[in-house]
Amino acid sequence: MKYTTAICLTFSSILLCACTQSSVDVEAERTALRAAADAYHEAGEGMDAEGFASSYTTNGLILPPNEAAITGRDGAHEFIASFAEAPGASVSFSNMNVDIAASGDMGYTLADAVVTVDGPDGQPIEDKSRDFHLWKKQDGQWKIAIDIWNSEIPLAGVAATSFSTTNTEDAVIADPQHYAVEFENDRVRVIRIKYGPGEKSVMHTHGPNVAVFLTTNAARMTLPDGTSMEVTGEKGTTQWTDAEEHLPENISDEPLELVLVELKE
């Protein structure tokens, strides 16, 4: 709590020291900023990717805990859209604090957030955090310039959760509906993969692996840069693949099933 208080006092001092303008109605701007933040929270809670992304400046910066930075409205759109696809995904906000610079063109909000997703075992995992936003006026509207929050989950336990929404999630964590660990030791991990006709995953990663096709497969693989390709595998054949990141989709009318042996060494 003392760290949160320190953050508030620090940014309040910065805002109060900003250049003043006698014509600015600070209370009116504070009300406008609160309304903008309420709309942002509503979009986030409703998994409204368009509304969520539009709350950021054109070059807005999102800094999630233990992840790479995300930039711009396109990045914000992908961030919330990816999170929305996670099993059991939800987020809620409460107890928001708002402050405004005397100049009326910068401000901040600090709110409590609760994020929930289903873990690999199907049970909900809940994380509580403090969500800080630095807002600025852009074209006469309040927009988020910097979005940063912390996490109550100890760093050692992060790998066991699926809060990450960037394109670096392990397949079993990102999509337990389609990926299940059959065997694992310090050298290999054996994953069984099952898709129904037309089913689609989310962006995820695999280590170097050998695939054993249990059915004849036809899939579309979308890569992080947005390009896609169609790949096939004949029943009973095997295939080597280096470490990869992709979003698979079963494009056939038949179930897709294979076993993936990932190498750890």
N, C-alpha and C positions, 0 to 999 in steps of 0.2 A: 504494500500500500504506500510506503514512504517513497518508492520509486515513481509510482503514478502521480503522487502529489508533487514531486520534484519536476516531473515532465510538465504538468499543468502550469506550475509557477514559472518555469523557464519560458514556455511558449507564450504565456500571458504577458511576461515582461517584454518579449520580442514584439508582440502585437501592440502593446501600449506605447512602445518606443517608435513605432512606425510613424511616418510622416502624417500629420493631421491635416484635415480639410474641414473648415468651419461649416461647409454646406452639407456635410455627411450626417445623415440621421442614423447613428450607430445602432440604436435600438431597432429601427426598421430593418436594417441590414441583418442584425442578429436574428430577427424573426424570419427573414427571407432565407438565411442560411439554415436555420432549423427546419424550415419547410423543405428545402432541397435535400437535407440529410434524411428527413423522414421519407421522402420519395425514393431516395437511394436504398434505404433499409427495406422499404416495401418491395422494391424491385429484386433485391437480393433474396428476401424471404420467399418471394414468388418465383424464383429462378427465371426472371424476366431478363434474358440476355441483352435485349435491345435497350431497355430502360436502365439496366445496370451499367452498360458500357457508355451510354450517353451522359452519365453523371461525371465522367472524367474529362479533364482537358485533353486536347488532341495529342499531347505528348505526356499524359499522366503516367505516373510510376507506381506500380504495385510491388511491394516488398514482403512476400510471404515468409514466415519463419522456415529456416532450413531449406530454402529453395532459391533458384535464380530469380532475378528481377524480371518483371513483366511490364512492357511499355505500350502505351497508346490504347485507343479505344478498341482496336481489333484484338489486342492482347487481352483486354478486360472482357471482351465478348467471349473469346475462346476459354478464358479462365472459368467464368461462371457456367458456360455451356458444358464444359467438361465436368465440372463439379456436379452439375445437375444429373449427369448420367451415372454417377456413383450410386450403388445400391444404398437405399435408406438415407440419402443426402438431405439435410435440412440445416437451416441457419436461422437464428433469431437474435435481435438486438434489443437492448434496454439501457436505462440509466444514462442517457446521453447528456454530456456537458458541451456547451457551446460558448465560444468567445470570438470577438471580432477586433481587428485592428482599428485604431482611431481613424485611419485613412479610409476605412470602409471597403477596402478591396482585397483583404486577406483575413482568414479566420481559421479556426480549427474546431473539430469535434472529437470527443473521446467517449466511447460507448462500450458497454459490456456486450460480448458476443458469445453465443453458444453454438458450436458446430457439431453436427452428429452425422455419422455414416455407419454402415454395417461393416464390421471387421471380417477377416477371412473366414471366421467360424459362423458368420451370419448374425452375430450378436451386435447390438448398437455400441459404438464407441463415441463418447462425448468429450469434447474439449472446450474449456472456457478460456476466453482471452480478453484482452483490452484492445480495442480497435481504434487506432488514431488516424485521422484524416486532416491533412493540411489543404485548405480550400483557397481558391483565388477566383476573382472575377474574370470571366472570359466572354467577350461579346455581351456584357451586361448580365450574365448569369453566373451563379455560383457553381463551380466545377472543382472536382478533386484533383489536386496536383500531385500529392503524395499520399499513398495508402500503406500503412504499416501496422502490423499487430504482432503480439506475442502469443505464446502457447503455454498452457499449464502442463502439457505432457513432457516429461523429462526427455532430453535429447536421445538417451539410450533407447527409449521406447518408440521413437518416431517411425522406425522401419516397420514396426508392427501395426501401424495404423494406415488408413487410406485417406488422410486428409489432403495429401498432395494432389494438386490438380494440373500441374505442369506435365509435359509429355515425357516424364522420366519415371513413371510408376512401374513397378514390377507387375507382371501380368496377373499373378495370383492375388495380389493386393488390390489392383485396379479393377479386376473383373472376376470375382470368385464364382459368378454364375457359370462361366465357361471354362475356368481353369482351376484344377484341383491337384494338389501334391499327392502323388501315390507313394513316393519314397524319397528320402533325402539323407545324405551324410555329408562329410566334409569335402567330398570330391565331386559328387553329382547330385542333381535334383531331377526326379522323374515326374513330369506333369502330364495328366490326362486332359485332353482338350475336346470339348463337345459343343457343337453348335446345331441348333435346329435349322430347318430350311429358312433362308432369308435373314437369319439372326446376325446382329452386328455387335461388335465389342466397343471399347473405348481405346484411346491411344495408350500404349504401354510398351514395356521393354522386355527383352529376353537376353540371357547370356548366350555365348556360343553353344550350339546345340545340334543334335541329330534328331530329325523327325522320322517317325515310323507311321506311315499312313494306314489306318485301319479301315478307311473307306476311300473311295475315289472322290477327291475333293476339287471343288472349283471355288475360288475365293478372290475377292478384291482386296488388295492391300493399299491403304492410304498412308503416305509417309508424312513426317512432320512439316515438310514444306508445301503440303497440299496436293502433291502429285500422287497418282494412283496407278496400279498395274494389276492385271489379272494373272493369277498363278494357279497351277493345277498340280495334283499329285495322284498317282495311280495307287489303288489299293495294293498293299503288300510291298511297296517300294520304300526306300529311305532317302533322306536328303540332308546334307550338311549345310548349316547356315552360320555365319559369323554373328556376333552380338548385333542386335537390331532393335529398332523402335518403329512401331507401325500400329495401324488400326485395321483389323481384319473384318471382313463381312462375307458370310456364306452366300454366294450368289446362285446357288443351285436349289432345286426343289427337294433335295434329299438331305438327310442329316450328314454332318461332317464330324469325323472323329479321328484323332491321331494321338500318339504318345510322343512327348518331347523329352529328350534326355539332355539336360543342360549341364555343361562342364563348368566346374568351379576353379580348375587349375589349368 
